[in-house]
Amino acid sequence: MAHWQHRLAERGVDRQLWLLVPALVFVIALFLYPFFYGLTLSFQPTRGGPFSDYARFFSDSYERGTIWITLRIALPAALLNVLAAVPIAYRMRGRFRGKRLVTTLLVVPITLGTVLTAQGLLNFLGPTGWFNRILLATHLVDEPVRLTHNYWGVFFSLVITGFPFAFLLVLSYLSGIDPTLERAAATLGADWRRRFTRITLPLLMPGLATTFCLTFVLAFSVFPSAVLVGNPAGETRVISLAAYQAAYEQYDYPYASAIAMIMGFVELVIIAVVLAARGRFYTGSTGGKG
C-alpha cells in the first residue's frame, strides 16, 4: 500500500483525490450513463432513419408547440422569482429582530412539494376557494375568477415553489459583497439608490444570472403542476408531459428520448444566452468579507 502511495505521489497524484471517487461514481451512474443511454436511444427509432423521431417532433405542430408553451411558463416564472428575491434578500442581509423567523417563513414552500402546493392553490384560488368566495361576497365579481386549471395555476405554482431557491441563492451572493463598499460610497454622499445601482447591482449581476439559470431549469422541467393545476390537454401541455406520454402511453421510448434531448437542448440554449449576456456586466471579485 505504501509503495503505491509513493508511486502516486511521484506522479503528482494526491491520495486525497481518492475522496472524489464516490462523487465520480455517483455522477457517472445517475447522470452520464442515463444521458448517453437516452441520447443513443433517441437515434434508434422504431421506424425510419436515425433522425426520424426528431423530424417527427418538429413536423408536428401539436408536439412542436410544447416548446413555446413551456418557455411561456418557465421564463416569466424564473424572472419573477429572481426580481422578487432581490429586494427581499437585500433587506434580509442586515441584522434585525425576527430575521430567523422571516427567513424560515420564506423558505417553507420548499418543504411542501408540488402536490401540496397544488392542493393549496386549488383550495385558495379554485372556483370554490377562499379567494373567489371573498370576491363574490363583496360583489366585486359576478362569477368566480378562473385562476386554476389554466396557465395561471401553473405559473403561481412555479413562483411559490421556485422563490425559496431564488431567495436563498440571491441572499448568499449578497452576503459575499463587502458592505464596506457601500459605506465608503455613503461617506462620499451617494444615496441608497445610487449605492445599489452603481455598486451592489453590478457586483450582484453574475449571481443573478446564475440564479436565473437554476430557477429556469427548475421551472422548465415542470410536470406535476401542469397536470394538477393546469390544463394538460391544452394551454399547459408542456414538453415534459409530451415526453411522458410518448414513453408511458405510447410506449415509444426512442421518441420519448428524442423529446428529452430536445428539452435539454432548449435549456442549454437559454442558459448559454444568459451566461453570454452576463459577460457584459461586472464579473470581477465581489469583495467578500471572508
C-alpha atoms as an extended CHARMM CRD file, in Angstrom:
* protein
*
       290  EXT
         1         1  MET       CA              0.0000000000        0.0000000000        0.0000000000  PROA      1               0.0000000000
         2         2  ALA       CA              2.8030000000        2.4020000000        0.9320000000  PROA      2               0.0000000000
         3         3  HSD       CA              4.5710000000        1.5110000000       -2.3190000000  PROA      3               0.0000000000
         4         4  TRP       CA              1.5470000000        2.5310000000       -4.3940000000  PROA      4               0.0000000000
         5         5  GLN       CA              1.1160000000        5.7300000000       -2.3870000000  PROA      5               0.0000000000
         6         6  HSD       CA              4.7600000000        6.5770000000       -3.0220000000  PROA      6               0.0000000000
         7         7  ARG       CA              4.4160000000        5.9330000000       -6.7740000000  PROA      7               0.0000000000
         8         8  LEU       CA              1.2620000000        8.0460000000       -6.9810000000  PROA      8               0.0000000000
         9         9  ALA       CA              2.9770000000       10.8390000000       -5.0670000000  PROA      9               0.0000000000
        10        10  GLU       CA              5.8930000000       10.7540000000       -7.5290000000  PROA      10              0.0000000000
        11        11  ARG       CA              3.4090000000       11.2720000000      -10.3670000000  PROA      11              0.0000000000
        12        12  GLY       CA              1.8200000000       14.2080000000       -8.5970000000  PROA      12              0.0000000000
        13        13  VAL       CA             -1.3540000000       12.3720000000       -7.5750000000  PROA      13              0.0000000000
        14        14  ASP       CA             -2.5160000000       13.3250000000       -4.0950000000  PROA      14              0.0000000000
        15        15  ARG       CA             -4.0640000000       10.3870000000       -2.2610000000  PROA      15              0.0000000000
        16        16  GLN       CA             -6.7810000000       12.7160000000       -1.0120000000  PROA      16              0.0000000000
        17        17  LEU       CA             -8.0770000000       12.7750000000       -4.5960000000  PROA      17              0.0000000000
        18        18  TRP       CA             -9.4450000000        9.2970000000       -3.9280000000  PROA      18              0.0000000000
        19        19  LEU       CA            -12.1080000000       11.0460000000       -1.8930000000  PROA      19              0.0000000000
        20        20  LEU       CA            -13.5600000000       12.1930000000       -5.2080000000  PROA      20              0.0000000000
        21        21  VAL       CA            -14.1860000000        8.6160000000       -6.3410000000  PROA      21              0.0000000000
        22        22  PRO       CA            -17.6240000000        8.2360000000       -4.6600000000  PROA      22              0.0000000000
        23        23  ALA       CA            -18.7930000000       11.5150000000       -6.1730000000  PROA      23              0.0000000000
        24        24  LEU       CA            -17.4330000000       10.4880000000       -9.5760000000  PROA      24              0.0000000000
        25        25  VAL       CA            -19.2620000000        7.1540000000       -9.4050000000  PROA      25              0.0000000000
        26        26  PHE       CA            -22.4280000000        8.9940000000       -8.3900000000  PROA      26              0.0000000000
        27        27  VAL       CA            -22.2040000000       11.3690000000      -11.3690000000  PROA      27              0.0000000000
        28        28  ILE       CA            -21.4780000000        8.5600000000      -13.8170000000  PROA      28              0.0000000000
        29        29  ALA       CA            -24.2600000000        6.3050000000      -12.5290000000  PROA      29              0.0000000000
        30        30  LEU       CA            -27.0030000000        8.9080000000      -12.1190000000  PROA      30              0.0000000000
        31        31  PHE       CA            -26.1790000000       11.4630000000      -14.8050000000  PROA      31              0.0000000000
        32        32  LEU       CA            -23.6930000000       10.4680000000      -17.5020000000  PROA      32              0.0000000000
        33        33  TYR       CA            -24.9460000000        6.9270000000      -18.0910000000  PROA      33              0.0000000000
        34        34  PRO       CA            -28.6700000000        7.8810000000      -18.2820000000  PROA      34              0.0000000000
        35        35  PHE       CA            -27.8330000000       10.8340000000      -20.5210000000  PROA      35              0.0000000000
        36        36  PHE       CA            -25.7570000000        8.9130000000      -23.0450000000  PROA      36              0.0000000000
        37        37  TYR       CA            -28.1630000000        5.9720000000      -22.9350000000  PROA      37              0.0000000000
        38        38  GLY       CA            -31.0640000000        8.3100000000      -23.7380000000  PROA      38              0.0000000000
        39        39  LEU       CA            -29.0440000000       10.0750000000      -26.4240000000  PROA      39              0.0000000000
        40        40  THR       CA            -28.2010000000        6.7650000000      -28.0850000000  PROA      40              0.0000000000
        41        41  LEU       CA            -31.7720000000        5.5490000000      -27.7910000000  PROA      41              0.0000000000
        42        42  SER       CA            -33.0950000000        8.7100000000      -29.4510000000  PROA      42              0.0000000000
        43        43  PHE       CA            -31.2270000000        7.7270000000      -32.6450000000  PROA      43              0.0000000000
        44        44  GLN       CA            -32.7990000000        4.2690000000      -32.6860000000  PROA      44              0.0000000000
        45        45  PRO       CA            -36.4220000000        4.9540000000      -33.6940000000  PROA      45              0.0000000000
        46        46  THR       CA            -38.9080000000        2.1730000000      -34.1710000000  PROA      46              0.0000000000
        47        47  ARG       CA            -39.2050000000        3.1820000000      -37.8140000000  PROA      47              0.0000000000
        48        48  GLY       CA            -37.2620000000        5.4010000000      -40.1790000000  PROA      48              0.0000000000
        49        49  GLY       CA            -33.7230000000        6.7250000000      -40.0560000000  PROA      49              0.0000000000
        50        50  PRO       CA            -31.6860000000        7.8730000000      -37.0430000000  PROA      50              0.0000000000
        51        51  PHE       CA            -33.1770000000       11.3750000000      -37.0720000000  PROA      51              0.0000000000
        52        52  SER       CA            -36.7530000000       10.3720000000      -37.8780000000  PROA      52              0.0000000000
        53        53  ASP       CA            -38.0210000000       10.9080000000      -34.3140000000  PROA      53              0.0000000000
        54        54  TYR       CA            -36.5520000000       14.4090000000      -34.2510000000  PROA      54              0.0000000000
        55        55  ALA       CA            -38.1450000000       15.1460000000      -37.6140000000  PROA      55              0.0000000000
        56        56  ARG       CA            -41.4080000000       13.6800000000      -36.3410000000  PROA      56              0.0000000000
        57        57  PHE       CA            -41.4060000000       16.0260000000      -33.3650000000  PROA      57              0.0000000000
        58        58  PHE       CA            -40.6890000000       19.2170000000      -35.3020000000  PROA      58              0.0000000000
        59        59  SER       CA            -43.0640000000       18.3480000000      -38.1360000000  PROA      59              0.0000000000
        60        60  ASP       CA            -45.9880000000       18.0030000000      -35.7130000000  PROA      60              0.0000000000
        61        61  SER       CA            -47.2490000000       21.4260000000      -34.6590000000  PROA      61              0.0000000000
        62        62  TYR       CA            -49.0040000000       19.9530000000      -31.5940000000  PROA      62              0.0000000000
        63        63  GLU       CA            -45.7410000000       18.4500000000      -30.3610000000  PROA      63              0.0000000000
        64        64  ARG       CA            -43.5430000000       21.3420000000      -31.5000000000  PROA      64              0.0000000000
        65        65  GLY       CA            -45.7820000000       23.8140000000      -29.7100000000  PROA      65              0.0000000000
        66        66  THR       CA            -44.8980000000       22.3120000000      -26.3430000000  PROA      66              0.0000000000
        67        67  ILE       CA            -41.5440000000       24.1220000000      -26.5320000000  PROA      67              0.0000000000
        68        68  TRP       CA            -43.2020000000       27.5270000000      -26.7170000000  PROA      68              0.0000000000
        69        69  ILE       CA            -45.7890000000       26.5930000000      -24.0750000000  PROA      69              0.0000000000
        70        70  THR       CA            -43.0550000000       25.5670000000      -21.6440000000  PROA      70              0.0000000000
        71        71  LEU       CA            -40.9530000000       28.6620000000      -22.3500000000  PROA      71              0.0000000000
        72        72  ARG       CA            -44.0190000000       30.8840000000      -21.9480000000  PROA      72              0.0000000000
        73        73  ILE       CA            -44.4840000000       29.4900000000      -18.4450000000  PROA      73              0.0000000000
        74        74  ALA       CA            -40.8880000000       28.9550000000      -17.2940000000  PROA      74              0.0000000000
        75        75  LEU       CA            -39.2290000000       32.2020000000      -18.4130000000  PROA      75              0.0000000000
        76        76  PRO       CA            -41.6700000000       34.6330000000      -16.7030000000  PROA      76              0.0000000000
        77        77  ALA       CA            -41.7890000000       32.4740000000      -13.5710000000  PROA      77              0.0000000000
        78        78  ALA       CA            -37.9920000000       32.3660000000      -13.2860000000  PROA      78              0.0000000000
        79        79  LEU       CA            -37.6820000000       36.0920000000      -13.9870000000  PROA      79              0.0000000000
        80        80  LEU       CA            -40.3310000000       36.9910000000      -11.4110000000  PROA      80              0.0000000000
        81        81  ASN       CA            -38.6800000000       34.7940000000       -8.7770000000  PROA      81              0.0000000000
        82        82  VAL       CA            -35.3250000000       36.5000000000       -9.2870000000  PROA      82              0.0000000000
        83        83  LEU       CA            -36.7890000000       40.0160000000       -9.3370000000  PROA      83              0.0000000000
        84        84  ALA       CA            -38.8380000000       39.3500000000       -6.2100000000  PROA      84              0.0000000000
        85        85  ALA       CA            -35.8940000000       37.7860000000       -4.3910000000  PROA      85              0.0000000000
        86        86  VAL       CA            -33.5230000000       40.7470000000       -4.8800000000  PROA      86              0.0000000000
        87        87  PRO       CA            -35.2510000000       43.4380000000       -2.7390000000  PROA      87              0.0000000000
        88        88  ILE       CA            -36.2370000000       40.9280000000       -0.0470000000  PROA      88              0.0000000000
        89        89  ALA       CA            -32.7510000000       39.4160000000        0.1750000000  PROA      89              0.0000000000
        90        90  TYR       CA            -31.2250000000       42.9190000000        0.1090000000  PROA      90              0.0000000000
        91        91  ARG       CA            -33.2490000000       43.8270000000        3.1740000000  PROA      91              0.0000000000
        92        92  MET       CA            -32.6930000000       40.4820000000        4.8690000000  PROA      92              0.0000000000
        93        93  ARG       CA            -28.8900000000       40.6110000000        4.7730000000  PROA      93              0.0000000000
        94        94  GLY       CA            -28.8660000000       43.0510000000        7.6820000000  PROA      94              0.0000000000
        95        95  ARG       CA            -29.4660000000       42.2170000000       11.3270000000  PROA      95              0.0000000000
        96        96  PHE       CA            -32.8870000000       42.7870000000       12.8490000000  PROA      96              0.0000000000
        97        97  ARG       CA            -35.1960000000       41.1520000000       15.3350000000  PROA      97              0.0000000000
        98        98  GLY       CA            -37.1640000000       38.2500000000       13.8880000000  PROA      98              0.0000000000
        99        99  LYS       CA            -34.8380000000       37.7130000000       10.9330000000  PROA      99              0.0000000000
       100       100  ARG       CA            -34.6260000000       33.9670000000       11.5210000000  PROA      100             0.0000000000
       101       101  LEU       CA            -38.4110000000       33.6560000000       11.6940000000  PROA      101             0.0000000000
       102       102  VAL       CA            -38.9330000000       35.6420000000        8.4880000000  PROA      102             0.0000000000
       103       103  THR       CA            -36.2920000000       33.6040000000        6.6590000000  PROA      103             0.0000000000
       104       104  THR       CA            -37.9550000000       30.3840000000        7.7960000000  PROA      104             0.0000000000
       105       105  LEU       CA            -41.3420000000       31.5370000000        6.5420000000  PROA      105             0.0000000000
       106       106  LEU       CA            -39.8650000000       32.4800000000        3.1600000000  PROA      106             0.0000000000
       107       107  VAL       CA            -38.3220000000       29.0510000000        2.6020000000  PROA      107             0.0000000000
       108       108  VAL       CA            -41.2170000000       26.9690000000        3.9630000000  PROA      108             0.0000000000
       109       109  PRO       CA            -42.5820000000       26.2510000000        0.4300000000  PROA      109             0.0000000000
       110       110  ILE       CA            -39.5030000000       24.0790000000       -0.1630000000  PROA      110             0.0000000000
       111       111  THR       CA            -40.8680000000       21.5880000000        2.3660000000  PROA      111             0.0000000000
       112       112  LEU       CA            -44.3520000000       21.4890000000        0.8700000000  PROA      112             0.0000000000
       113       113  GLY       CA            -43.6370000000       19.9260000000       -2.5050000000  PROA      113             0.0000000000
       114       114  THR       CA            -45.5550000000       20.4340000000       -5.7160000000  PROA      114             0.0000000000
       115       115  VAL       CA            -48.5270000000       18.2570000000       -4.7590000000  PROA      115             0.0000000000
       116       116  LEU       CA            -49.2950000000       20.1000000000       -1.5080000000  PROA      116             0.0000000000
       117       117  THR       CA            -48.6920000000       23.4270000000       -3.2460000000  PROA      117             0.0000000000
       118       118  ALA       CA            -51.1560000000       22.4790000000       -5.9780000000  PROA      118             0.0000000000
       119       119  GLN       CA            -53.7220000000       21.3940000000       -3.3780000000  PROA      119             0.0000000000
       120       120  GLY       CA            -53.3040000000       24.6840000000       -1.5620000000  PROA      120             0.0000000000
       121       121  LEU       CA            -53.7890000000       26.6410000000       -4.7760000000  PROA      121             0.0000000000
       122       122  LEU       CA            -56.9800000000       24.7100000000       -5.5380000000  PROA      122             0.0000000000
       123       123  ASN       CA            -58.3130000000       25.4210000000       -2.0380000000  PROA      123             0.0000000000
       124       124  PHE       CA            -57.4200000000       29.1050000000       -2.2090000000  PROA      124             0.0000000000
       125       125  LEU       CA            -57.7190000000       30.1240000000       -5.8760000000  PROA      125             0.0000000000
       126       126  GLY       CA            -60.1200000000       27.4680000000       -7.1750000000  PROA      126             0.0000000000
       127       127  PRO       CA            -63.6950000000       28.2740000000       -8.2680000000  PROA      127             0.0000000000
       128       128  THR       CA            -64.9380000000       27.4980000000       -4.7320000000  PROA      128             0.0000000000
       129       129  GLY       CA            -61.7850000000       28.6570000000       -2.9620000000  PROA      129             0.0000000000
       130       130  TRP       CA            -61.4010000000       31.3760000000       -0.3900000000  PROA      130             0.0000000000
       131       131  PHE       CA            -60.2570000000       33.9950000000       -2.8800000000  PROA      131             0.0000000000
       132       132  ASN       CA            -63.3090000000       33.6450000000       -5.1060000000  PROA      132             0.0000000000
       133       133  ARG       CA            -65.6120000000       33.4310000000       -2.0900000000  PROA      133             0.0000000000
       134       134  ILE       CA            -64.3340000000       36.8000000000       -0.8790000000  PROA      134             0.0000000000
       135       135  LEU       CA            -64.7200000000       38.3520000000       -4.3310000000  PROA      135             0.0000000000
       136       136  LEU       CA            -68.2650000000       37.0250000000       -4.6870000000  PROA      136             0.0000000000
       137       137  ALA       CA            -69.2370000000       38.0140000000       -1.1360000000  PROA      137             0.0000000000
       138       138  THR       CA            -68.0310000000       41.5810000000       -1.6700000000  PROA      138             0.0000000000
       139       139  HSD       CA            -69.7530000000       41.6840000000       -5.1100000000  PROA      139             0.0000000000
       140       140  LEU       CA            -66.5080000000       42.5520000000       -6.8620000000  PROA      140             0.0000000000
       141       141  VAL       CA            -67.2220000000       39.8880000000       -9.4820000000  PROA      141             0.0000000000
       142       142  ASP       CA            -70.3850000000       38.1780000000      -10.7130000000  PROA      142             0.0000000000
       143       143  GLU       CA            -68.7920000000       34.7800000000      -11.2670000000  PROA      143             0.0000000000
       144       144  PRO       CA            -65.6390000000       33.0130000000       -9.9750000000  PROA      144             0.0000000000
       145       145  VAL       CA            -62.3540000000       34.1490000000      -11.4760000000  PROA      145             0.0000000000
       146       146  ARG       CA            -60.6460000000       31.2530000000      -13.2350000000  PROA      146             0.0000000000
       147       147  LEU       CA            -57.1540000000       31.0340000000      -11.7530000000  PROA      147             0.0000000000
       148       148  THR       CA            -56.6120000000       27.2750000000      -11.7620000000  PROA      148             0.0000000000
       149       149  HSD       CA            -56.6090000000       24.5440000000      -14.3950000000  PROA      149             0.0000000000
       150       150  ASN       CA            -55.0460000000       27.0210000000      -16.8070000000  PROA      150             0.0000000000
       151       151  TYR       CA            -51.8220000000       28.9550000000      -17.3870000000  PROA      151             0.0000000000
       152       152  TRP       CA            -52.1060000000       30.9670000000      -14.1670000000  PROA      152             0.0000000000
       153       153  GLY       CA            -52.4520000000       27.9210000000      -11.9420000000  PROA      153             0.0000000000
       154       154  VAL       CA            -49.1460000000       26.5240000000      -13.2050000000  PROA      154             0.0000000000
       155       155  PHE       CA            -47.4830000000       29.9430000000      -13.1030000000  PROA      155             0.0000000000
       156       156  PHE       CA            -48.4610000000       30.5610000000       -9.4700000000  PROA      156             0.0000000000
       157       157  SER       CA            -47.2910000000       27.0700000000       -8.5310000000  PROA      157             0.0000000000
       158       158  LEU       CA            -43.8630000000       27.6510000000      -10.1020000000  PROA      158             0.0000000000
       159       159  VAL       CA            -43.4950000000       31.0110000000       -8.3890000000  PROA      159             0.0000000000
       160       160  ILE       CA            -44.3600000000       29.5550000000       -4.9880000000  PROA      160             0.0000000000
       161       161  THR       CA            -42.0340000000       26.5640000000       -5.2890000000  PROA      161             0.0000000000
       162       162  GLY       CA            -39.2130000000       28.4150000000       -7.0680000000  PROA      162             0.0000000000
       163       163  PHE       CA            -38.9980000000       31.5690000000       -4.9740000000  PROA      163             0.0000000000
       164       164  PRO       CA            -37.2750000000       29.9840000000       -1.9260000000  PROA      164             0.0000000000
       165       165  PHE       CA            -34.4210000000       28.7140000000       -4.1160000000  PROA      165             0.0000000000
       166       166  ALA       CA            -34.0070000000       32.1140000000       -5.7690000000  PROA      166             0.0000000000
       167       167  PHE       CA            -34.1680000000       33.8860000000       -2.4210000000  PROA      167             0.0000000000
       168       168  LEU       CA            -31.5270000000       31.6870000000       -0.7690000000  PROA      168             0.0000000000
       169       169  LEU       CA            -29.1850000000       31.9720000000       -3.7440000000  PROA      169             0.0000000000
       170       170  VAL       CA            -29.5030000000       35.7580000000       -4.0060000000  PROA      170             0.0000000000
       171       171  LEU       CA            -29.0690000000       36.1000000000       -0.2470000000  PROA      171             0.0000000000
       172       172  SER       CA            -25.8490000000       34.0820000000       -0.3960000000  PROA      172             0.0000000000
       173       173  TYR       CA            -24.4870000000       36.2350000000       -3.2240000000  PROA      173             0.0000000000
       174       174  LEU       CA            -25.4100000000       39.4340000000       -1.3990000000  PROA      174             0.0000000000
       175       175  SER       CA            -23.7220000000       38.1710000000        1.7550000000  PROA      175             0.0000000000
       176       176  GLY       CA            -20.4850000000       37.8330000000       -0.2320000000  PROA      176             0.0000000000
       177       177  ILE       CA            -20.4300000000       41.5280000000       -1.1800000000  PROA      177             0.0000000000
       178       178  ASP       CA            -18.2830000000       43.5580000000        1.2000000000  PROA      178             0.0000000000
       179       179  PRO       CA            -20.6010000000       46.0560000000        2.9950000000  PROA      179             0.0000000000
       180       180  THR       CA            -17.7190000000       48.4960000000        3.4220000000  PROA      180             0.0000000000
       181       181  LEU       CA            -18.0120000000       49.3090000000       -0.2870000000  PROA      181             0.0000000000
       182       182  GLU       CA            -21.4550000000       50.7820000000        0.2790000000  PROA      182             0.0000000000
       183       183  ARG       CA            -20.3300000000       52.5380000000        3.4350000000  PROA      183             0.0000000000
       184       184  ALA       CA            -17.4970000000       54.1670000000        1.5220000000  PROA      184             0.0000000000
       185       185  ALA       CA            -19.9270000000       55.3450000000       -1.1430000000  PROA      185             0.0000000000
       186       186  ALA       CA            -22.2520000000       56.6920000000        1.5600000000  PROA      186             0.0000000000
       187       187  THR       CA            -19.4360000000       58.7860000000        3.0440000000  PROA      187             0.0000000000
       188       188  LEU       CA            -18.9930000000       60.2980000000       -0.4190000000  PROA      188             0.0000000000
       189       189  GLY       CA            -22.6320000000       61.3890000000       -0.4680000000  PROA      189             0.0000000000
       190       190  ALA       CA            -24.2500000000       58.5930000000       -2.5040000000  PROA      190             0.0000000000
       191       191  ASP       CA            -27.8470000000       57.8250000000       -1.5110000000  PROA      191             0.0000000000
       192       192  TRP       CA            -29.1400000000       54.2390000000       -1.2130000000  PROA      192             0.0000000000
       193       193  ARG       CA            -30.4310000000       54.1760000000       -4.8090000000  PROA      193             0.0000000000
       194       194  ARG       CA            -27.0870000000       55.1660000000       -6.2640000000  PROA      194             0.0000000000
       195       195  ARG       CA            -25.2290000000       52.7890000000       -3.9620000000  PROA      195             0.0000000000
       196       196  PHE       CA            -27.4530000000       49.9350000000       -5.0870000000  PROA      196             0.0000000000
       197       197  THR       CA            -27.3710000000       50.6800000000       -8.8250000000  PROA      197             0.0000000000
       198       198  ARG       CA            -23.6850000000       51.6250000000       -9.0240000000  PROA      198             0.0000000000
       199       199  ILE       CA            -22.1150000000       49.1690000000       -6.5530000000  PROA      199             0.0000000000
       200       200  THR       CA            -24.3540000000       46.3460000000       -5.3400000000  PROA      200             0.0000000000
       201       201  LEU       CA            -26.2340000000       45.5520000000       -8.5350000000  PROA      201             0.0000000000
       202       202  PRO       CA            -23.1700000000       45.3240000000      -10.8300000000  PROA      202             0.0000000000
       203       203  LEU       CA            -21.4500000000       43.0640000000       -8.2950000000  PROA      203             0.0000000000
       204       204  LEU       CA            -24.6240000000       41.0010000000       -7.9850000000  PROA      204             0.0000000000
       205       205  MET       CA            -25.3310000000       40.5530000000      -11.7040000000  PROA      205             0.0000000000
       206       206  PRO       CA            -23.2100000000       37.4100000000      -12.2020000000  PROA      206             0.0000000000
       207       207  GLY       CA            -25.0020000000       35.8160000000       -9.2690000000  PROA      207             0.0000000000
       208       208  LEU       CA            -28.3900000000       36.8790000000      -10.6030000000  PROA      208             0.0000000000
       209       209  ALA       CA            -27.5960000000       35.2780000000      -13.9440000000  PROA      209             0.0000000000
       210       210  THR       CA            -26.6830000000       32.0120000000      -12.2420000000  PROA      210             0.0000000000
       211       211  THR       CA            -29.8010000000       32.1910000000      -10.0680000000  PROA      211             0.0000000000
       212       212  PHE       CA            -31.9770000000       32.7740000000      -13.1080000000  PROA      212             0.0000000000
       213       213  CYS       CA            -30.4600000000       29.7710000000      -14.8840000000  PROA      213             0.0000000000
       214       214  LEU       CA            -31.0930000000       27.4610000000      -11.9390000000  PROA      214             0.0000000000
       215       215  THR       CA            -34.6570000000       28.6610000000      -11.3600000000  PROA      215             0.0000000000
       216       216  PHE       CA            -35.3500000000       28.4570000000      -15.0960000000  PROA      216             0.0000000000
       217       217  VAL       CA            -34.2010000000       24.8340000000      -15.2610000000  PROA      217             0.0000000000
       218       218  LEU       CA            -36.3900000000       24.0800000000      -12.2550000000  PROA      218             0.0000000000
       219       219  ALA       CA            -39.3960000000       25.7350000000      -13.9140000000  PROA      219             0.0000000000
       220       220  PHE       CA            -38.7430000000       24.3150000000      -17.3930000000  PROA      220             0.0000000000
       221       221  SER       CA            -38.9750000000       20.7630000000      -16.0530000000  PROA      221             0.0000000000
       222       222  VAL       CA            -42.4620000000       21.4060000000      -14.6700000000  PROA      222             0.0000000000
       223       223  PHE       CA            -44.6680000000       18.3260000000      -14.7130000000  PROA      223             0.0000000000
       224       224  PRO       CA            -46.9380000000       17.7710000000      -11.6700000000  PROA      224             0.0000000000
       225       225  SER       CA            -48.1920000000       21.3620000000      -11.6160000000  PROA      225             0.0000000000
       226       226  ALA       CA            -49.0550000000       21.2430000000      -15.3140000000  PROA      226             0.0000000000
       227       227  VAL       CA            -51.3450000000       18.2910000000      -14.5750000000  PROA      227             0.0000000000
       228       228  LEU       CA            -52.7600000000       19.1910000000      -11.1520000000  PROA      228             0.0000000000
       229       229  VAL       CA            -53.4790000000       22.9120000000      -11.5540000000  PROA      229             0.0000000000
       230       230  GLY       CA            -53.0980000000       23.2930000000      -15.3090000000  PROA      230             0.0000000000
       231       231  ASN       CA            -54.7660000000       22.1190000000      -18.4870000000  PROA      231             0.0000000000
       232       232  PRO       CA            -52.5420000000       19.2440000000      -19.6380000000  PROA      232             0.0000000000
       233       233  ALA       CA            -54.5000000000       18.7150000000      -22.8390000000  PROA      233             0.0000000000
       234       234  GLY       CA            -54.3360000000       22.3680000000      -23.8690000000  PROA      234             0.0000000000
       235       235  GLU       CA            -52.5420000000       25.5200000000      -22.7790000000  PROA      235             0.0000000000
       236       236  THR       CA            -50.2530000000       23.8290000000      -20.2430000000  PROA      236             0.0000000000
       237       237  ARG       CA            -49.2170000000       20.7670000000      -22.2410000000  PROA      237             0.0000000000
       238       238  VAL       CA            -45.5280000000       21.2390000000      -21.5180000000  PROA      238             0.0000000000
       239       239  ILE       CA            -42.6970000000       19.3650000000      -23.2040000000  PROA      239             0.0000000000
       240       240  SER       CA            -42.0780000000       17.1080000000      -20.1910000000  PROA      240             0.0000000000
       241       241  LEU       CA            -45.6790000000       15.9460000000      -20.4530000000  PROA      241             0.0000000000
       242       242  ALA       CA            -45.1560000000       15.1610000000      -24.1410000000  PROA      242             0.0000000000
       243       243  ALA       CA            -42.1440000000       13.0160000000      -23.2360000000  PROA      243             0.0000000000
       244       244  TYR       CA            -44.1320000000       11.2220000000      -20.5320000000  PROA      244             0.0000000000
       245       245  GLN       CA            -46.9970000000       10.4620000000      -22.8990000000  PROA      245             0.0000000000
       246       246  ALA       CA            -44.6040000000        9.1440000000      -25.5300000000  PROA      246             0.0000000000
       247       247  ALA       CA            -42.9260000000        6.8190000000      -23.0200000000  PROA      247             0.0000000000
       248       248  TYR       CA            -45.7780000000        5.6030000000      -20.8270000000  PROA      248             0.0000000000
       249       249  GLU       CA            -48.8640000000        5.9740000000      -23.0070000000  PROA      249             0.0000000000
       250       250  GLN       CA            -47.4730000000        5.2350000000      -26.4660000000  PROA      250             0.0000000000
       251       251  TYR       CA            -44.5700000000        3.0800000000      -25.1520000000  PROA      251             0.0000000000
       252       252  ASP       CA            -42.3130000000        4.6850000000      -27.7520000000  PROA      252             0.0000000000
       253       253  TYR       CA            -39.1440000000        5.0580000000      -25.7200000000  PROA      253             0.0000000000
       254       254  PRO       CA            -36.8800000000        6.2490000000      -28.5680000000  PROA      254             0.0000000000
       255       255  TYR       CA            -39.3480000000        9.0390000000      -29.3450000000  PROA      255             0.0000000000
       256       256  ALA       CA            -39.5690000000        9.9410000000      -25.6490000000  PROA      256             0.0000000000
       257       257  SER       CA            -35.7570000000       10.0510000000      -25.5070000000  PROA      257             0.0000000000
       258       258  ALA       CA            -35.6860000000       12.3430000000      -28.5340000000  PROA      258             0.0000000000
       259       259  ILE       CA            -38.1390000000       14.7190000000      -26.8300000000  PROA      259             0.0000000000
       260       260  ALA       CA            -35.9970000000       14.6540000000      -23.6740000000  PROA      260             0.0000000000
       261       261  MET       CA            -32.8950000000       15.5240000000      -25.7330000000  PROA      261             0.0000000000
       262       262  ILE       CA            -34.7500000000       18.4140000000      -27.3620000000  PROA      262             0.0000000000
       263       263  MET       CA            -35.8490000000       19.5690000000      -23.9340000000  PROA      263             0.0000000000
       264       264  GLY       CA            -32.2670000000       19.5430000000      -22.6860000000  PROA      264             0.0000000000
       265       265  PHE       CA            -31.0300000000       21.3510000000      -25.7900000000  PROA      265             0.0000000000
       266       266  VAL       CA            -33.5520000000       24.1790000000      -25.3500000000  PROA      266             0.0000000000
       267       267  GLU       CA            -32.4740000000       24.5630000000      -21.7310000000  PROA      267             0.0000000000
       268       268  LEU       CA            -28.8190000000       24.7280000000      -22.7560000000  PROA      268             0.0000000000
       269       269  VAL       CA            -29.5840000000       27.4020000000      -25.3700000000  PROA      269             0.0000000000
       270       270  ILE       CA            -31.3340000000       29.6140000000      -22.8230000000  PROA      270             0.0000000000
       271       271  ILE       CA            -28.5550000000       29.1090000000      -20.2780000000  PROA      271             0.0000000000
       272       272  ALA       CA            -25.8950000000       29.9000000000      -22.8890000000  PROA      272             0.0000000000
       273       273  VAL       CA            -27.6760000000       33.1270000000      -23.8520000000  PROA      273             0.0000000000
       274       274  VAL       CA            -27.9900000000       34.2210000000      -20.2150000000  PROA      274             0.0000000000
       275       275  LEU       CA            -24.3710000000       33.4030000000      -19.3700000000  PROA      275             0.0000000000
       276       276  ALA       CA            -23.1720000000       35.1770000000      -22.5150000000  PROA      276             0.0000000000
       277       277  ALA       CA            -25.1680000000       38.2600000000      -21.5380000000  PROA      277             0.0000000000
       278       278  ARG       CA            -23.6600000000       38.0440000000      -18.0550000000  PROA      278             0.0000000000
       279       279  GLY       CA            -20.2520000000       38.7970000000      -19.5600000000  PROA      279             0.0000000000
       280       280  ARG       CA            -21.4480000000       42.3150000000      -20.4080000000  PROA      280             0.0000000000
       281       281  PHE       CA            -21.6720000000       43.1120000000      -16.6980000000  PROA      281             0.0000000000
       282       282  TYR       CA            -19.0880000000       43.2250000000      -13.9560000000  PROA      282             0.0000000000
       283       283  THR       CA            -17.5290000000       39.7900000000      -13.4070000000  PROA      283             0.0000000000
       284       284  GLY       CA            -14.7150000000       40.5600000000      -11.0080000000  PROA      284             0.0000000000
       285       285  SER       CA            -14.4090000000       39.8300000000       -7.3140000000  PROA      285             0.0000000000
       286       286  THR       CA            -17.4160000000       40.5600000000       -5.1550000000  PROA      286             0.0000000000
       287       287  GLY       CA            -15.2010000000       41.7570000000       -2.3670000000  PROA      287             0.0000000000
       288       288  GLY       CA            -16.2450000000       39.0160000000        0.0240000000  PROA      288             0.0000000000
       289       289  LYS       CA            -15.9800000000       39.6210000000        3.7440000000  PROA      289             0.0000000000
       290       290  GLY       CA            -14.0370000000       36.4580000000        4.4440000000  PROA      290             0.0000000000
